[in-house]
Amino acid sequence: MLPYEEQLKLKEAQVKGLILEAVEKGGGGTFQWDGIKASPRIEGYRNKMEFTFGDAYKDGPMTLGMHRRGSFHDIVSVSQCRIVDEDFRRILEATLAFAGESGLPYYHRMRHTGYFRHLLVRKAVKTGEILVDLVTTTQAAPNLAPWADRLQALEKDGQLTGRIAGILHTSNDSLADAVKDEGTEVLRGEDHFYEELLGLRFKITPFSFFQTNSLGAEVLYETARSYIGETKDKTIFDLYSGTGTIAQILAPVAKKVTGVEIVEEAVEAARENARLNGLANCSFWAGDVLRVIDELGEVPDLIVLDPPRDGVHPKALEKIIGFGVERMVYIACKPTSLARDLEMLQGRGYKVERAGCIDLFPGTYHCETVVLMSRVDQ
């Protein structure tokens, strides 16, 4: 409910406080604080949403939306959600109408019966392309062509600002209340679309990892690139590389970039995107950073870390420190994990040079943090 400027002040104070505390615990010292950078869009910034079928209250009518805070069962209608644009809302409403008319039930998470589970919508900001994926069980086999026709009619009638690149149907009989791909059928169009970041083009599938705020991601990666500094004739490791976005942004100004990522689908996407962008000096390895860095057979000049929310495994961090690189850039989506890892890095010969944060998630308490560390001569 806070005005956006107040949101930024609150996030900046929290992140700066955590980093200051970590620096003090690590022996103290001064560093350059760069403040917080705002998201280019405050509303309608998300490029991906996963909606869930359920009922608004026990034994109530079927709805499609998000889990009520603190509830495993209740689903809140989000037809007025402000962190996505109007195309998401129109696709949601059309899908819910089709589901209601079909007479089939939603998947009941306790009884493990029913058909409709989730709706996944992705939209590229730069290209305007849209991917829609209906996730269901295999407990029924209705004709989904009328649903696809209804979505395409939205586009034909000018009710969408974007263009539907693909309409998909994913089967998922898993007991877990999460979107899992147990087979995906293309009903219309393609199984992917393209997004552009900083002049590069990225192919995105329904389950690819990609920053959910495309315009904010450009601010984040430009900031990280400025922290990294001179890269000519340098070998760079991009650890926890996802679909290789950072690696490909650095590749044109580096000798070589090697990405390591545990999710094999993300690695395949990274390799394909590198080919798409004509980058021959990128390579990507699939596997756990803890194990793979022993197999790379080279020593980097610079390291970029962009780990998941829990941060870097302590044993992996030991190996990373062992390379003894002069500079390291750490991109964090969870400041408390970052603060923990900073303490260890400082205890092993590194100091914080610069830090700042970038708001990729207006209207929430989340933000991204970027830290530049340099090795202290001992």
MOLINCOR-V721667 format. One record per pair of residues at least 12 apart in sequence whose C-alpha atoms are under 10 Angstrom apart, sorted by the first residue. I is the first residue (numbers start at 0). J is the second residue. If there is no record, write none. Layout:
BEGIN
i/j
I/J
I/J
END
This chain:
BEGIN
i/j
0/362
0/363
1/362
2/362
3/37
3/38
3/41
3/361
3/362
4/37
6/37
6/358
6/361
6/362
6/363
6/364
7/34
7/35
7/36
7/37
7/38
7/356
7/357
7/358
7/361
7/362
7/364
7/366
8/34
8/35
9/364
10/34
10/35
10/356
10/357
10/358
10/363
10/364
10/365
10/366
10/367
11/33
11/34
11/35
11/36
11/355
11/356
11/357
11/358
11/366
11/368
12/34
12/35
13/334
13/335
13/364
14/34
14/35
14/333
14/334
14/335
14/337
14/338
14/354
14/355
14/356
14/366
14/367
14/368
15/32
15/33
15/34
15/35
15/334
15/354
15/355
15/356
15/368
16/334
16/338
17/334
17/335
17/336
17/337
17/338
17/339
18/32
18/334
18/335
18/337
18/338
18/339
18/341
18/342
18/351
18/354
18/355
18/368
18/370
19/32
19/338
19/351
20/338
20/342
21/335
21/337
21/338
21/339
21/340
21/341
21/342
21/343
21/345
21/351
22/338
22/341
22/342
22/345
22/350
22/351
23/342
23/345
24/338
24/339
24/341
24/342
24/343
24/345
24/346
25/341
25/342
25/343
25/344
25/345
25/346
25/347
25/348
25/349
25/350
25/351
26/342
26/345
26/346
26/350
27/345
27/350
27/351
28/350
28/351
28/352
29/350
29/351
29/352
29/353
30/350
30/351
30/352
30/353
30/354
30/370
30/371
30/372
31/351
31/352
31/353
31/354
31/355
31/370
31/371
32/352
32/353
32/354
32/355
32/356
32/370
33/353
33/354
33/355
33/356
33/369
33/370
34/354
34/355
34/356
34/357
35/354
35/355
35/356
35/357
35/358
35/366
35/367
35/368
36/215
36/218
36/219
36/222
36/355
36/356
36/357
36/358
36/359
36/366
36/367
37/215
37/218
37/356
37/357
37/358
37/359
37/360
37/361
37/366
38/212
38/213
38/214
38/215
38/216
38/217
38/218
38/219
38/357
38/358
38/359
38/360
38/361
38/366
39/212
39/213
39/214
39/215
39/216
39/217
39/218
39/358
39/359
39/361
40/82
40/212
40/213
40/214
40/215
40/359
40/360
40/361
41/81
41/82
41/215
41/358
41/359
41/360
41/361
41/362
42/80
42/81
42/82
42/83
42/84
42/360
42/361
42/362
43/80
43/81
43/82
43/83
43/84
43/85
43/86
43/87
43/212
43/361
44/81
44/82
44/83
44/84
44/124
44/211
44/212
44/213
44/214
44/215
44/359
44/360
44/361
45/81
45/82
45/83
45/84
45/87
45/121
45/122
45/123
45/124
45/210
45/211
45/212
45/213
45/214
45/215
45/359
45/360
45/361
46/82
46/83
46/84
46/87
46/120
46/121
46/122
46/123
46/124
46/129
46/194
46/209
46/210
46/211
46/212
46/213
46/214
47/83
47/87
47/119
47/120
47/121
47/122
47/123
47/129
47/130
47/205
47/209
47/210
47/211
47/212
48/64
48/65
48/82
48/83
48/87
48/118
48/119
48/120
48/121
48/122
48/211
49/64
49/65
49/117
49/118
49/119
49/120
49/121
49/132
49/133
49/134
49/177
49/178
50/62
50/63
50/64
50/65
50/66
50/74
50/75
50/76
50/77
50/91
50/116
50/117
50/118
50/119
50/120
50/133
50/134
50/178
51/63
51/64
51/65
51/66
51/74
51/75
51/76
51/105
51/106
51/115
51/116
51/117
51/118
51/119
51/134
51/176
51/177
51/178
52/64
52/65
52/66
52/73
52/74
52/75
52/76
52/95
52/98
52/104
52/105
52/106
52/107
52/114
52/115
52/116
52/117
52/118
52/134
52/135
53/65
53/66
53/72
53/73
53/74
53/75
53/76
53/104
53/105
53/106
53/107
53/108
53/115
53/116
53/117
54/72
54/73
54/74
54/75
54/76
54/105
54/107
55/67
55/72
55/73
55/74
55/75
55/76
56/72
56/73
56/74
56/75
57/72
57/73
59/73
60/99
60/104
61/74
61/76
61/95
61/96
61/98
61/99
61/104
61/105
61/115
62/74
62/75
62/76
62/77
62/92
62/95
62/96
62/98
62/99
62/105
63/75
63/76
63/77
63/78
63/91
63/92
63/94
63/95
63/96
63/98
63/105
63/115
63/116
63/117
63/118
64/76
64/77
64/78
64/80
64/91
64/92
64/95
64/117
64/118
65/77
65/117
71/108
71/109
71/176
72/107
72/108
72/109
76/91
76/92
77/91
77/92
78/90
78/91
78/92
81/362
82/212
82/360
82/361
82/362
82/363
83/122
84/122
84/159
84/160
85/158
85/159
85/160
85/161
86/120
86/122
86/129
86/153
86/154
86/158
86/159
86/160
86/161
86/162
87/119
87/120
87/121
87/122
87/129
87/131
87/159
88/120
88/159
89/150
89/153
89/158
89/159
90/118
90/120
90/131
90/149
90/150
90/151
90/153
90/158
90/159
91/118
91/119
91/120
91/131
91/150
93/146
93/147
93/149
93/150
93/153
94/118
94/133
94/146
94/147
94/149
94/150
95/115
95/118
95/146
96/146
96/149
97/143
97/145
97/146
97/147
97/149
98/114
98/115
98/143
98/146
101/141
101/142
101/143
101/146
103/115
103/138
103/139
103/141
104/116
104/139
105/117
105/135
105/136
106/135
106/136
106/138
106/172
106/176
107/176
108/174
108/175
108/176
109/174
109/176
110/174
111/136
111/172
111/173
111/174
111/175
112/136
112/138
112/172
113/135
113/136
113/137
113/138
113/139
114/134
114/135
114/136
114/137
114/138
114/139
114/140
114/141
114/170
114/171
114/172
115/133
115/134
115/135
115/136
115/137
115/138
115/139
115/170
115/171
116/133
116/134
116/135
116/136
116/169
116/170
116/171
116/172
116/176
116/177
116/178
117/132
117/133
117/134
117/135
117/136
117/169
117/171
117/176
117/177
117/178
118/131
118/132
118/133
118/134
118/135
118/168
118/169
118/178
119/131
119/132
119/133
119/134
119/167
119/168
119/169
119/178
119/205
119/206
120/132
120/133
120/166
120/205
121/163
121/191
121/192
121/203
121/204
121/205
121/206
121/211
122/161
122/162
122/163
122/164
122/192
122/193
122/194
122/203
122/211
122/213
123/161
123/162
123/192
123/193
123/194
123/195
123/203
123/211
123/212
123/213
124/161
124/193
124/194
124/195
124/196
124/212
124/213
124/214
125/193
125/194
125/195
125/196
125/200
125/213
125/214
126/161
126/162
126/192
126/193
126/194
126/195
126/200
127/159
127/160
127/161
127/162
127/163
127/164
127/192
127/193
127/194
128/160
128/161
128/162
128/163
128/164
128/165
128/191
128/192
128/193
128/194
129/159
129/160
129/161
129/162
129/163
129/164
129/165
129/166
129/191
129/192
129/193
130/162
130/163
130/164
130/165
130/166
130/167
130/188
130/189
130/190
130/191
130/192
130/193
130/203
130/204
130/205
131/147
131/150
131/163
131/164
131/165
131/166
131/167
131/168
131/187
131/190
131/191
131/205
132/165
132/166
132/167
132/168
132/169
132/183
132/184
132/185
132/186
132/190
132/205
133/146
133/147
133/166
133/167
133/168
133/169
133/170
133/183
133/184
134/167
134/168
134/169
134/170
134/171
134/172
134/178
134/179
134/180
134/181
134/182
134/183
135/168
135/169
135/170
135/171
135/172
135/178
136/169
136/170
136/171
136/172
136/173
136/181
137/169
137/170
137/171
137/172
138/170
138/172
143/167
143/168
143/186
144/186
144/187
146/166
146/186
147/165
147/166
147/167
147/168
147/186
147/187
148/166
148/187
150/163
150/166
151/163
151/165
151/166
151/187
163/187
163/188
163/189
163/192
164/187
164/188
164/189
164/190
164/191
164/192
164/193
165/185
165/186
165/187
165/188
165/189
165/190
165/191
165/192
165/204
165/205
166/184
166/185
166/186
166/187
166/188
166/189
166/190
166/191
167/183
167/184
167/185
167/186
167/187
167/188
167/189
167/190
167/191
167/205
168/180
168/182
168/183
168/184
168/185
168/186
168/187
169/181
169/182
169/183
169/184
169/185
169/205
170/182
170/183
170/184
171/183
178/206
179/206
180/205
180/206
183/205
189/204
190/203
190/204
190/205
191/203
191/204
191/205
191/206
191/207
192/204
192/205
193/272
194/209
194/213
195/213
195/214
195/217
196/213
196/214
196/216
196/217
196/218
196/220
196/244
196/248
197/214
197/216
197/217
197/218
197/220
197/221
197/244
197/248
198/217
198/248
198/276
199/244
199/247
199/248
199/272
199/273
199/275
199/276
199/277
200/244
200/247
200/272
200/273
200/275
200/276
201/242
201/243
201/244
201/247
201/268
201/269
201/271
201/272
201/273
201/275
201/276
202/242
202/268
202/269
202/271
202/272
202/275
203/242
203/265
203/268
203/272
204/264
204/265
204/268
206/264
206/265
207/241
207/242
207/262
207/264
207/265
207/266
207/267
207/268
207/269
208/241
208/242
208/243
208/262
208/264
208/265
208/268
209/241
209/242
209/243
209/244
209/265
210/241
210/242
210/244
210/359
211/359
211/360
212/358
212/359
212/360
212/361
213/359
214/359
215/357
215/358
215/359
215/360
215/367
216/244
216/357
216/358
216/359
216/367
218/357
218/358
218/359
219/245
219/330
219/356
219/357
219/358
219/359
219/367
219/368
219/369
220/244
220/245
220/248
220/249
220/330
220/357
220/369
221/245
221/248
222/355
222/356
222/357
222/369
222/370
223/245
223/249
223/303
223/328
223/329
223/330
223/355
223/368
223/369
223/370
223/371
224/245
224/248
224/249
224/303
224/328
225/371
226/326
226/327
226/328
226/329
226/352
226/353
226/354
226/369
226/370
226/371
226/372
227/249
227/301
227/302
227/303
227/326
227/327
227/328
227/370
227/371
227/372
228/326
229/252
229/253
229/301
230/249
230/250
230/251
230/252
230/253
230/254
230/255
230/300
230/301
231/249
231/250
231/251
231/252
231/253
231/254
231/255
232/252
232/253
232/254
232/255
232/300
233/250
233/252
233/253
233/254
233/255
233/256
233/299
233/300
233/301
234/250
234/253
234/254
234/255
234/256
234/257
234/280
234/297
234/298
234/299
234/300
234/301
234/302
235/249
235/250
235/253
235/254
235/255
235/256
235/257
235/258
235/281
235/298
235/299
235/300
235/301
235/302
235/303
235/324
235/327
236/255
236/256
236/257
236/258
236/259
236/282
236/283
236/292
236/295
236/297
236/298
236/299
236/300
236/301
236/302
236/303
236/304
236/319
236/327
237/249
237/256
237/257
237/258
237/259
237/260
237/283
237/299
237/301
237/302
237/303
237/304
237/305
237/328
238/257
238/258
238/259
238/260
238/261
238/283
238/284
238/287
238/288
238/292
238/302
238/303
238/304
238/305
238/306
238/311
238/319
238/329
239/258
239/259
239/260
239/261
239/262
239/285
239/286
239/287
239/288
239/303
239/304
239/305
239/306
239/307
239/311
240/257
240/258
240/259
240/260
240/261
240/262
240/265
240/266
240/269
240/283
240/284
240/285
240/288
240/303
240/304
240/305
240/306
241/258
241/259
241/260
241/261
241/262
241/263
241/264
241/265
241/266
241/267
241/268
241/269
241/283
241/305
241/306
241/307
242/258
242/259
242/260
242/262
242/263
242/264
242/265
242/266
242/267
242/268
242/269
242/270
242/271
242/272
242/273
242/283
243/256
243/257
243/258
243/259
243/260
243/265
243/266
243/267
243/268
243/269
243/270
243/271
243/272
243/273
243/281
243/282
243/283
244/258
244/269
244/272
244/273
245/258
245/303
245/305
246/258
246/259
246/269
246/273
246/278
246/280
246/281
246/282
246/283
246/303
247/269
247/270
247/272
247/273
247/276
247/277
247/278
247/279
247/280
247/281
247/282
248/278
249/281
250/273
250/278
250/279
250/280
250/281
251/277
251/278
251/279
251/280
251/281
253/280
253/281
254/280
254/281
255/278
255/279
255/280
255/281
255/282
255/299
256/279
256/280
256/281
256/282
256/283
256/299
256/301
256/302
257/280
257/281
257/282
257/283
257/284
257/295
257/299
257/302
258/270
258/281
258/282
258/283
258/284
258/285
258/288
258/303
259/282
259/283
259/284
259/285
259/286
259/287
259/288
259/291
259/292
259/295
260/283
260/284
260/285
260/286
260/287
260/288
260/291
260/306
261/284
261/285
261/286
261/287
261/288
261/291
262/284
262/285
262/286
262/287
263/283
263/284
263/285
263/286
264/285
265/283
265/285
266/282
266/283
266/284
266/285
266/286
267/283
267/284
267/285
268/283
269/281
269/282
269/283
269/284
270/282
270/283
270/284
287/315
288/306
288/311
288/312
288/314
288/315
288/316
288/318
288/319
289/311
289/312
289/313
289/314
289/315
289/316
289/317
289/318
289/319
290/314
290/315
290/318
291/315
292/315
292/318
292/319
293/318
297/322
298/321
298/322
298/323
298/324
299/319
299/322
299/323
299/324
299/325
300/322
300/323
300/324
300/325
300/326
300/327
301/322
301/323
301/324
301/325
301/326
301/327
301/328
302/319
302/320
302/322
302/323
302/324
302/325
302/326
302/327
302/328
302/329
303/326
303/327
303/328
303/329
303/330
303/371
304/316
304/319
304/327
304/328
304/329
304/330
304/331
304/369
304/370
305/328
305/329
305/330
305/331
305/332
305/369
306/329
306/330
306/331
306/332
306/333
306/336
306/337
307/330
307/331
307/332
307/333
307/336
308/331
308/332
308/333
308/334
308/335
308/336
308/337
309/331
309/332
309/333
309/334
309/335
309/336
309/337
309/339
310/329
310/330
310/331
310/332
310/333
310/334
310/335
310/336
310/337
310/338
310/339
310/340
311/336
311/337
311/339
311/340
312/340
313/339
313/340
313/343
316/340
316/343
316/344
317/343
317/344
317/347
319/344
320/343
320/344
320/347
320/348
320/349
320/374
321/347
323/347
323/348
323/349
323/373
323/374
323/375
324/349
324/372
324/373
324/374
325/349
325/372
325/373
325/374
325/375
325/376
326/349
326/350
326/352
326/371
326/372
326/373
326/374
326/375
327/349
327/350
327/351
327/370
327/371
327/372
327/373
327/374
328/351
328/353
328/354
328/369
328/370
328/371
328/372
328/373
329/341
329/354
329/368
329/369
329/370
329/371
329/372
330/354
330/356
330/367
330/368
330/369
330/370
330/371
331/356
331/366
331/367
331/368
331/369
331/370
332/356
332/357
332/359
332/365
332/366
332/367
332/368
332/369
333/365
333/366
333/367
333/368
334/356
334/365
334/366
334/367
334/368
334/369
337/368
337/369
337/370
341/370
341/372
344/372
344/373
344/374
345/372
345/373
345/374
345/375
347/374
347/375
348/372
348/373
348/374
348/375
348/376
348/377
349/371
349/372
349/373
349/374
349/375
349/376
350/371
350/372
350/373
350/374
350/375
351/370
351/371
351/372
351/373
351/374
352/370
352/371
352/372
352/373
352/374
353/369
353/370
353/371
353/372
353/373
354/368
354/369
354/370
354/371
354/372
355/367
355/368
355/369
355/370
355/371
356/368
356/369
356/370
357/369
END
